[in-house]
Amino acid sequence: MLSDYTQSNDNTISCTNEMHGRKRLSLYFMIREISLFVLYRIINSQEGIAHIQK
């Protein structure tokens, strides 16, 4: 009875850890996508400025 309880408790803990890991992973991907997009925009705008200066 007691061992069953601790086992189910461990499963709950590992499940919540997995959820937190997924959230952190999706947040990381979101930040990476945004930073790549911003970087892309900066490079494009710099090329545009270079064209105007010519």
C-alpha distances in whole Angstrom, upper triangle without the diagonal:
4,6,5,6,9,10,11,12,15,16,17,19,20,21,23,25,26,27,29,31,32,34,35,36,38,39,41,42,44,45,47,48,50,51,53,54,56,57,59,60,62,63,65,66,68,69,71,72,74,75,77,78,80
4,5,5,6,9,10,11,12,14,16,17,19,20,21,23,25,26,27,29,31,32,33,35,36,38,39,41,42,44,45,47,48,49,51,53,54,55,57,59,60,61,63,64,66,68,69,70,72,74,75,76,78
4,5,5,6,9,10,11,12,14,15,17,18,20,21,23,25,26,27,29,30,32,33,35,36,37,39,41,42,43,45,47,48,49,51,52,53,55,57,58,59,61,63,64,66,67,69,70,72,73,74,76
4,6,5,6,9,10,11,12,14,16,17,19,20,21,23,25,26,27,29,30,31,33,35,36,38,39,41,42,43,45,47,48,49,51,52,54,56,57,58,60,61,63,64,66,67,69,70,72,73,75
4,5,5,6,9,10,11,12,14,15,17,18,20,21,23,24,26,27,29,30,32,33,35,36,38,39,41,42,44,45,47,48,50,51,52,54,55,57,58,60,61,63,64,66,67,69,70,72,74
4,6,5,6,9,10,10,12,14,15,16,18,20,21,22,24,26,27,28,30,32,33,35,36,37,39,40,42,43,45,46,48,49,51,52,54,55,57,58,59,61,63,64,65,67,69,70,72
4,5,5,6,9,10,11,12,14,15,17,19,20,21,23,25,26,27,29,30,31,33,35,36,37,39,41,42,43,45,47,48,49,51,52,54,55,57,58,60,61,63,64,66,67,69,70
4,5,5,6,9,10,10,13,14,15,17,19,20,21,23,24,26,27,29,30,32,33,35,36,37,39,41,42,43,45,46,48,49,51,52,54,55,57,58,60,61,63,64,66,67,69
4,5,5,6,9,10,11,12,14,16,17,18,20,21,23,24,26,27,29,30,32,33,35,36,38,39,41,42,44,45,47,48,49,51,53,54,55,57,58,60,61,63,64,66,68
4,5,5,6,8,10,11,12,14,15,16,18,20,21,22,24,26,27,28,30,31,33,34,36,37,39,40,42,43,45,46,48,49,51,52,53,55,57,58,59,61,63,64,66
4,5,5,6,9,10,10,12,14,15,16,18,20,21,23,24,25,27,29,30,31,33,35,36,37,39,40,42,43,45,46,48,49,51,52,54,55,57,58,60,61,63,64
4,6,5,6,9,10,11,12,14,15,17,18,20,21,23,24,26,27,29,30,32,33,35,36,38,39,40,42,43,45,47,48,49,51,53,54,55,57,58,60,61,63
4,5,5,6,9,10,11,12,14,15,16,18,20,21,22,24,26,27,28,30,32,33,34,36,37,39,40,42,43,45,46,48,49,51,52,54,55,57,58,60,61
4,6,5,6,9,10,10,12,14,15,16,18,20,21,22,24,26,27,28,30,31,33,34,36,37,38,40,42,43,45,46,47,49,51,52,53,55,57,58,60
4,5,5,6,9,10,11,13,14,15,17,18,20,21,23,24,26,27,29,30,31,33,35,36,37,39,41,42,43,45,47,48,49,51,52,54,55,57,59
4,5,5,6,9,10,11,12,14,15,16,18,20,21,23,24,26,27,28,30,31,33,34,36,37,39,40,42,43,45,47,48,49,51,52,54,55,57
4,5,5,6,9,10,10,12,14,15,16,18,20,21,22,24,26,27,28,30,31,33,34,36,37,39,40,42,43,45,46,48,49,51,52,53,55
4,5,5,6,9,10,10,12,14,15,16,18,20,21,22,24,26,27,28,30,31,33,34,36,37,39,40,42,43,45,46,48,49,51,52,54
4,5,5,6,9,10,11,12,14,15,16,18,20,21,23,24,26,27,29,30,31,33,35,36,37,39,40,42,43,45,46,48,49,51,53
4,5,5,6,9,10,10,12,14,15,16,18,20,21,22,24,26,27,28,30,31,33,34,36,37,39,41,42,43,45,46,48,49,51
4,5,5,6,9,10,10,12,14,15,16,18,20,21,22,24,26,27,28,30,31,33,34,36,37,39,40,42,43,45,46,48,49
4,5,5,6,8,10,10,12,14,15,16,18,20,21,22,24,25,27,28,30,31,33,34,36,37,39,40,42,43,45,46,48
4,5,5,6,9,10,10,12,14,15,16,18,20,21,22,24,26,27,28,30,31,33,34,36,37,39,40,42,43,45,47
4,6,5,6,9,10,10,12,14,15,16,18,20,21,22,24,26,27,28,30,31,33,35,36,37,39,40,42,43,45
4,5,5,6,9,10,10,12,14,15,16,18,20,21,22,24,26,27,28,30,31,33,34,36,37,39,40,42,44
4,5,5,6,9,10,10,12,14,15,16,18,20,21,22,24,26,27,28,30,32,33,34,36,37,39,40,42
4,5,5,6,9,10,11,12,14,15,16,18,20,21,22,24,26,27,28,30,31,33,34,36,37,39,41
4,5,5,6,9,10,11,12,14,15,16,18,20,21,22,24,26,27,29,30,31,33,35,36,37,39
4,5,5,6,9,10,10,12,14,15,16,18,20,21,22,24,26,27,28,30,31,33,34,36,38
4,5,5,6,9,10,11,12,14,15,16,18,20,21,22,24,26,27,28,30,32,33,34,36
4,5,5,6,9,10,10,12,14,15,16,18,20,21,22,24,25,27,28,30,31,33,35
4,5,5,6,8,10,10,12,14,15,16,18,20,21,23,24,26,27,29,30,31,33
4,6,5,6,9,10,10,12,14,15,16,18,20,21,22,24,26,27,29,30,32
4,5,5,6,8,10,10,12,14,15,16,18,20,21,22,24,26,27,28,30
4,5,5,6,8,10,10,12,14,15,16,18,20,21,22,24,26,27,29
4,5,5,6,9,10,11,12,14,15,17,18,20,21,23,24,26,27
4,5,5,6,9,10,10,12,14,15,16,18,20,21,22,24,26
4,5,5,6,9,10,10,12,14,15,16,18,20,21,22,24
4,5,5,6,9,10,11,12,14,15,17,18,20,21,23
4,5,5,6,9,10,11,12,14,15,17,18,20,21
4,6,5,6,9,10,10,12,14,15,16,18,20
4,5,5,6,9,10,10,12,14,15,16,18
4,6,5,6,9,10,11,12,14,15,17
4,5,5,6,9,10,11,12,14,16
4,5,5,6,9,10,10,12,14
4,5,5,6,9,10,10,12
4,5,5,6,9,10,11
4,5,5,6,9,10
4,5,5,6,9
4,5,5,6
4,6,5
4,5
4
